[in-house]
Structures are given as C-alpha cells and as structure tokens.
Amino acid sequence: MPIAHPALQSFNAHLLLLRPLEVLFRFITAPLRVLPDVLVLGETRCGTTNLCGAIASLSTVSSLAGDRMKIKCYTPFCAWSVPELDHKESFFFVGHYLGKVDVAQTPCLSKIFLTKCLHTCFVGIVDPYLYRMAFPLKITRWWEEEVRGNLFFCFDGCAQYLSSPTAPFLISRAYEGDAPPILVACLRNPVDQALSWWRYENNAMVWGESMGLTKWNADIRSKLYPPKSIASAVEFSKSDFVQNLRLDAENLVNTFGEFCTGNTSNTTRPLSKLIPGNITCKRLPLWAITWPGGQLSTIGISGNYAKNIERYNKVFSAAEEKRSASTTSQNKIGFVHTVLFECQSDGRLLKSAIRPFLSEVVLRCANRRKLAFATLMSTMDFAIDRVPHYIFETKRNSSAALASMFEASEGDLVVLGRCFEAEIDWYSSLSKLPNEKYSD
C-alpha cells in the first residue's frame, strides 16, 4: 500500500480531535459574542485545570438552591475535543486556530525570517477582534440576566498565557473599550512546576510522535530541541536563540497595527476582511505559536512568576492609563489575583482563595445590571459555601512518570534550585511556607 505523506497523516490525526464546523460558525458570529469576565492565565502544572473545574462547579451547586437566584457560569469553547482541555481553555491567544499554512519549510533564526513571516507565514489566528468566538452570544447573557434573573459570567483558563511573550498585549487589546478582565494566576514552587512540566511534555511528545509530528514541520525548532535533560532544558531556555525568538514574537504583535483591537464597535473592520487568508486578520507564524522555541523552552522561564506577573501589570497599567497597585498580598499582585498550589489540596483554603476574584465578578455583574452588590454576592457566597470540599480538592490532569533515563537527577534539582533561587524565596514569602532549599 502507498504510504501517505507525513503532512496528510498528521492532518488526519488532528482532524479527529477538532471541531472545524463549529469553529467556522463561531468566527462568523464573533462580533455577536461576549468577552470572558475571568482569565485564568496559568501557569502550566500549577492547578489551572482544578481551579477552572471548581469555578464551573458553582453553576451545578447553584442550580439546587431552590427559589434563590442561580449562577450561570459559562465555560469557554475549545477547538480540541480532549477531556482535559474541553470547557476549560480556548487556546486563542497562543495561535491554535489555524488559517493559511505556509508550505515552505523556512528556518526561523533571523529577523529576515520574521519579516518574511509578516507577509507569507501567518497561520495561528490571534486577532483580538475575534477572541469573542470562544464565548457565549450576547443574547445568551441578556436571556440569563434580564429574562431569567440569573448571575451570569464566563471564564477562560489557558495555562500558557502567563509566560507567553505575546498574550499580555493581545489580551489587553481584546478588551479595548471594555472593562479589563479579572486576571488570575495559579502559582506553585517553581522547582516542582518545572519537574511536573518536564514529565508532562515528554509524555506529550510520545503522543505527538504517534500523530506524525516528528516528520512534519520539524525544522521550525532548533537542532538542540528537544533537550535531553532538565539541566540542558534550563540552559536552552536561557540561550540567545530562545530569548531572541521571544523578543521577536513580542515585537511581532506590536507591529500588528491600528486595527488590532477587540472593540466590536469598530466598524472599519468588516468581517469579510477577517476571513482566514486575508492579511488584515492577525496571525502568529508557526515558530511563534504557543511558546517560541518549543514547549520545553519554558523550563527556565515559566517559574519566573514575579517577572511574568509584572509584565501583565505593566501592559494593563498602560492600557488603563494608571499605575498598578504596588502592594503584594497572598491574594493579589497589582491586576493579577493569585491562587497558590497549596490551596488546591484543601477545599476550605481554595474557597478562601477564589472568593476575592469572584467578588469582583459579582461587582461587575451588579454594575452592569444596576443591582445591589450585596444581593448578588449573597448568591455567590451561598454557592461557594455549599460546594462540597471534595469537589474543590479533586486533582485533574496529573503527569505520569517517565522512563528512569528521563527522570530528574540530583544534578537537575541543583540546577533548578540555582535557576529559581530568588523565585523560590519570593514564592515562600508569598505563601508563608517554609523555604525548601535545593543544594549540592
């Protein structure tokens, strides 16, 4: 039998996991949809799946509240039909919604390639104008609030956003003309985060190989990818190659131009000019999708929580034309609420962690509907208090062990400890937990 081209094999494998017709319908109706109230930004392997499941469970508990006002929490649309991802994350601003594919396998090491990409290689749709495609129709919100009298909100929980070089700028532009989103970051001891991400991605690469990804588009990564150990992954993440790619990606989204806005009142952007294939629709090139340099290029970057949160604060401070809050607490840093990993294993602690940002959701709903904050907050408090602790303590999306040759060595732990020494101290002070030292 003839062997199919690797590109065709990979395409067929991906197609089984996608919802192409619903994606198309949602893009067409994007201007008629709402933006999410809450964005869970990540970080990967820090409990975002668990947190989003806890938030979504409020609707179920509220539905049992008899004559009380109900909470209607709408989850995001996900292009991937995968249980761990469905109803949790849109993947929109990391470029998972593909448009025109570049058939020329072009290296990605220089500014010349970046310039070429601006004209020929845009494949991941990240246009802020179209972000609404992953969320409910405006008429749905109107029906829930005005007709049924419910408390309506929706969220997105994409774990790649916190350390993405492009997401802060795109998210800010998506909310131009609207109230900024309520930002939430899940945090964890950075050494533990790196170890968990290393296991998860190495297992994911085995899955990717079964889909033909080692034979198609393989040259968009460095010859050093994938790194063979955690120590080499840390070195790779700090390399000029990865750092320059991240800077190129950040500069790229800042060249998208005056029409890069999510404001649906912008009548200068007819929908016909946003159809995939038209250069007006903003896209990321292949090398910039998710993280430039590859998934494991973040091993030495994702754990820099303070720096990554500060990027969001700077972007949203500029967008709001005001200085972000300078105070740091266990619950909020500037514009970004924080949920610590230690809270995820204790239902009572997690309830305390989510209440501050959910109160902001309630305030937004109260202002929109011109209702008393206390009335709506009593509904939210009722639901939070009555969610069984075991639901908030459920662990989802755990990483499996690797073959012994790929598991972290004592030397890897030392490298991670040195890499994140300042960040470990910062996290320990934030969480008020004992500082675990990794030394020779």
Secondary structure, 3 states (H helix, E strand, C coil): CCCCCHHHHHHHHHHCCECHHHHHHHHHCHHHECCCCEEECCCCCCCHHHHHHHHHHHHHHHCCCCCCCCEEEECCCCCECCCCCCCCCCCHHHCCCECCCCCCCCCCCCHHHHHHHHHHCEEEECCHHHHHHHCCEHHHHHHHHHHCCCEEEEEECCCCCCCCCCHHHHHHHHCCCCCCCEEEEEECCHHHHHHHHHHHHHHHHHHHHHCCCCCCCHHHCCCCCCCCCHHHHHHHHCCHHHHHHHHHHHHHHCCCCCCCCCCCCCCCCCHHHHCCCCCCCCEEEHHHCCCCCCHHHHCCCCCCHHHHHHHHHHHHHHHHCCCCCCCECCCEECCEEEEEHHHHHCHHHHHHHHHHHHHHHHHHHHHHHCCCHHHHHHHHHHHHHHCCHHHHCCCCCCCCCCCCCCCCCHHHHHHHHHHCHHHHHHHHHHHCCCCCCCCC
